Amino acid sequence: MFVLLSVRATTLEPLRWWNQFPPGLRNVTRLRLLASIGAGGVIFMTPMVFHAIDFSASQIGTGLALSAVVGTVVRLLSGDWLDRGLRCSWPVRITTILAVLADLVLFQAQDYRGFLVGEILLGTAAGLYWPAIDLAVPLSCGAVPSGRGYALVRSADALGFGLGALLGSIAARVGMLRLVYGIEAACMITLLVLISLAPLIDERLFRHQSAIRSHPSSSHHNSRAALSWLKPLLPVLAISVVATAILSLQQSALPIDLIRGGLQRPELSEPLTSALIASQLILLVIVQWPVGRWLSERSVSFGLGLSLIGFSLSCLLIGLSSLTSMGTGLVIASLLPMALAQAAFLPTATEAVIEESPPHHRGLAMALFSQCFAISAVFAPLLGGILLDHQNHGLLLWSLMAGLCLSMIPTATRIRPYFKAIPLKDSGSKGDRVPSRKENQLVNVVTGRPGLFGD
């Protein structure tokens, strides 16, 4: 009897941990997990799929860059639509349809034209998805601080990407790399069904009206501060461009660099390369929640600085690996600092966007943050592919990225929170109720006063 009770208590413990979060936040987390499982295999395996049919690194980089250019435009449109009142669920629904179409195209593509069409569809889907799904997090947090909410959803992202990459590595081992497109299509169809049954919580109408009522002169300030709200956000965006460039290179340049080998480092097979990438994502799954939870209690400047140090160390190790025949060991050693850097950056940067932007501009702020991923995805694969094609190794590429990360650390130390919302009190509904005027009051951290502008 004692053994049975112990087993039951052990089984219920994860459920208690999960149920501490509001229902709306759990819904966002489930949806992001599904999307990440599908995207994980596609993002990390697509370069190897088309490298196997003799696409050059420059061709692959150009296709990924074109996808990012399309995503750049769509992200701005998505953010503007969200600020105009579009519910967060609708861009996600459209994303699922576009992603399925992209998977069908890429599954059959044998030439460069098919590859480009598939990447354009994926870029459009990503541009719609990220501003909406990131904005949905603070709207679904209820009494839970948004920092913890982002730590939770980024943990789901990490788990999903890890599972997706693991499935991709299995597909590579059995010689069926294109199976990743079928996996993503299945995940997207499931996501569409789930979000149709349980749409994302979106209370921005009530929140925006409360903010205006609590500060009647805000309309006068809106015209005065039409662009000034962007200023505190710029350092976060600059750091995000650098960090996301490394994430983009990890998906595009790193697999090709490992397969080709370095100056002294031996070539790696496609299954071994995919296994290394999957290992790094598994490490990210392990460290994402504890690191994100720990950093949610600290300043965003500390978290961003820590992530830059981790990225720099990892890039340095990958670059140095090209110089020795034992370089594979250095690549393996780089996996841990890369995982720690990603675990620190992803939730901290998203929380920084919330702290540096007023509520009525957060749709556009999230779109601008997503643009950092898009800008990096335009230039990083393109430049990385050119460097790899011209030098046939990644020493210069990874050394440049390590130095760039170090140069951004002083910028991270100067970031201070600008806006914070007073968390909603929990009335037992776990975040599903409409907030009252007092509960939703905004505080300008610079002046310490309530209201959008704190004056």
Buried (B, 14 or more C-beta within 10 A) or exposed (E): EEEEEEEEEEEEEEEEEEEEBBBBBBBBBBBBBBBBBBBBBBBBBBBBBBBBEEBBBBBBBBBBBBBBBBBBBBBBBBBBBBBEEBBBBBBBBBBBBBBBBBBBBBBEBEEBEBBBBBBBBBBBBBBBBBBBBBBBBBBBBBBBBBBBBBBBBBBBBBBBBBBBBBBBBBBBBEEEBBBBBBBBBBBBBBBBEBBEEBBBBBBBEBBBEBBBEBBEEBEEBBEEBEEEBBEBBEBBBBBBBBBBBBBBBBBBBBBBBBBBBBBEBEEBEBBBBBBBBBBBBBBBBBBBBEBBBEBBEEBBBBBBBBBBBBBBBBBBBBBBBBBBEEBBEBBBBBBBBBBBBBBBBBBBBBBBBBBBBBBBBBBBBBBBBBBBBBBBBBBBBBBBBBBBBEBBBBBBBBBBBBEBBBEBBEBBEEBBBBBBBEBBEEEEBBBBBEBEEEBBBBBBBEEEEBBBBBE
